[in-house]
Amino acid sequence: MSGPEKITSTAAVQVPHKDTVEFMNPEKKEIISSFEYLRKLFIMPDSPDKFIEFGHQMLETIHDFFKEKGGIHSSITLPELSRIFDETAVPDAPNLIKDVLAEIKLKVAAHSVKVGSPYYVGHMTSAVPYFMIILEMIIAALNQNQVKIETAKASSFVERELVAWFHRLVYNRSESYYQKNMQNPRVALGNVTSGGTLSNLNALLVAREKAFPPSGSFPGVREAGMEKALRHYGYDRGVILVSARGHYSIRKAASLLGLGEQNVITIPADSKHRMDVRGLCRKVDGLQSGKEKNKTKIIAIVGIAGNTETGSVDNLTKLAEVSESVGTHFHVDAAWGGAALLVDECRALFQGIDRADSVCIDAHKLLYCPMAMGMILFKNEKDLNLIKQSSQYVIRRNSVDTGRFTIEGSRPFDSLKPWAALKIIGREGYGLLFKRARDNTDTFQEILQRRRNFEILNSPELFILIYRFVPQQVKKQLYAWQAGKKLSEPEKREVRKKIGKVNHIINALNIKLHKALRLDDTTFVSRTTLESTRYRPQHITVLRSCLINPLTDRSILEEIVKTQNRLGMELWPDFEPAYLKALNGVRKNFAGGRGEQEQGRWAL
Ligand SMILES: Cc1ncc(COP(=O)(O)O)c(C=O)c1O
């Protein structure tokens, strides 16, 4: 792999911006382009020494990254980063691999987010088992393109096997059904996609085809487009119904499918952050009667099995009933939660999922695979035929190419990762991982409750806990106000106003706290705003934790809460005067119960 090379003086190396001086490598060698040198980059070296040397170097870089103590996000600022990556044109001359690897180590790895840190409990992105790195190497080395059998032989069958495994976990059809369809190229139980966004798009594309099928001279929406489809069927619009907790990828899909984002109708979430089924029924009735009657086509109802912000699972059985009564496509977005179907103890949460027409599940979430891979599964193995494509040079009409059924064209052999992980870890292993995640969620909740200055705002179902920092006395006051009985209507209105004002202050406090946590950078939780908490419909700023890293333990969780409590208490004096002001004017008899005492202490 080595080519003709000469050591250049540092002066010959492009002079970096002053902020990147630390990245200069005085030993950097300049190499002369030659075809022979490049040719050798494309083949396994005659002697494996170089390959192994670089392999070691790369593994050491990765290992250093994990060993490194310090901040989760690295202390470099975004403007500083923009100055490190400020070359405006493609490099002309080649660089030695080892120099580029060194550059990656210094400029990229050093400033990457340590999402695998056990103190990083803020997003769905978490630690991955080390064998995934090896699988990624195999995927790159084989470089299969899943679009067609001519570029993906065994890997096409691996993919179909994986899809069948998950189809079975969701739909549990008979052994003979899977024997017949799993590797049958005329049908598809589902697709492997690049993630939840593409899976949702795929499901809703099929739903749209089913909503406006060919009839008479009308060739179907796929051929004719939405405008003609609506005209042919006499509708003004086609809509998708999803809870307010729906992932924004549903809106993207509506836009891409020509439905328009306005036609994603959000049904309010209840105080458990699930779709309010009565709200759904009211909406459906409204769309099917009165002035709206026959004007709106309901293309799909989308249930969520593990919503992004709170992890809650919609009542899938009820949603299936409504979808069936309307005669519409029922899609379940289980991008986050779906992998929990592997574990019997979790399955009760998903009751009704087998009545869904389609279900999406991501591998880079609860299957602990690296970015990014998802699956979309269809109950009816013929549904994907509705969007089948063919062309002359690949995916020919009678070919067995996987690409006939997918939205994406070229696709990597990413299915190898969950396929191998399921063999290495097994359902039992995933059971243990999810048990650990559940225990950590319970422990986190317990620690937050013990600290008293926090308010938990959900009953976590799939390892996502939302909460906020609220000084104990304020929390007591809010609860007392909420519990206040025998108030006249004007008094209730005034109390609601006060709760609103105090929440407004606590929202600002939590935003400040989140920023302070980012600066501190020893721990990480994320932040969102929800209208479906116990204070609904008021929007409440919450801290959001995803507790799936198996390396996170009680002592780490204690540290995370301690840090949050310390920073929260440090910030509180800035907010306390506003709180006291908000309290003033509330007459004593509004305070009720335990809050009266607090109110006396703080305000009156
Ligand atoms: C419930 C849900 N659906 C869909 C998505 C989109 O998935 P992706 O980011 O893989 O496209 C997410 C991502 O977090 C999600 O939580």
The ligand as an SDF file (V2000), in Angstrom:
LIG
                    3D

 16 16  0  0  0  0  0  0  0  0999 V2000
  -41.0450    6.8330   16.8790 C   0  0  0  0  0  0  0  0  0  0  0  0
  -40.0610    7.2320   15.8270 C   0  0  0  0  0  0  0  0  0  0  0  0
  -40.3920    7.1060   14.5400 N   0  0  0  0  0  0  0  0  0  0  0  0
  -39.5560    7.4400   13.5560 C   0  0  0  0  0  0  0  0  0  0  0  0
  -38.3020    7.9300   13.8320 C   0  0  0  0  0  0  0  0  0  0  0  0
  -37.3710    8.3020   12.7120 C   0  0  0  0  0  0  0  0  0  0  0  0
  -36.3270    7.4030   12.6670 O   0  0  0  0  0  0  0  0  0  0  0  0
  -34.9510    7.7250   11.8830 P   0  0  0  0  0  0  0  0  0  0  0  0
  -34.3160    8.8410   12.6100 O   0  0  0  0  0  0  0  0  0  0  0  0
  -34.2320    6.4370   11.9620 O   0  0  0  0  0  0  0  0  0  0  0  0
  -35.3000    8.0850   10.4840 O   0  0  0  0  0  0  0  0  0  0  0  0
  -37.9060    8.0760   15.1620 C   0  0  0  0  0  0  0  0  0  0  0  0
  -36.5820    8.6100   15.4870 C   0  0  0  0  0  0  0  0  0  0  0  0
  -36.2470    8.8740   16.5940 O   0  0  0  0  0  0  0  0  0  0  0  0
  -38.8080    7.7130   16.1880 C   0  0  0  0  0  0  0  0  0  0  0  0
  -38.4990    7.8360   17.4750 O   0  0  0  0  0  0  0  0  0  0  0  0
  1  2  1  0
  2  3  1  0
  2 15  2  0
  3  4  2  0
  4  5  1  0
  5  6  1  0
  5 12  2  0
  6  7  1  0
  7  8  1  0
  8  9  2  0
  8 10  1  0
  8 11  1  0
 12 13  1  0
 12 15  1  0
 13 14  2  0
 15 16  1  0
M  END
$$$$
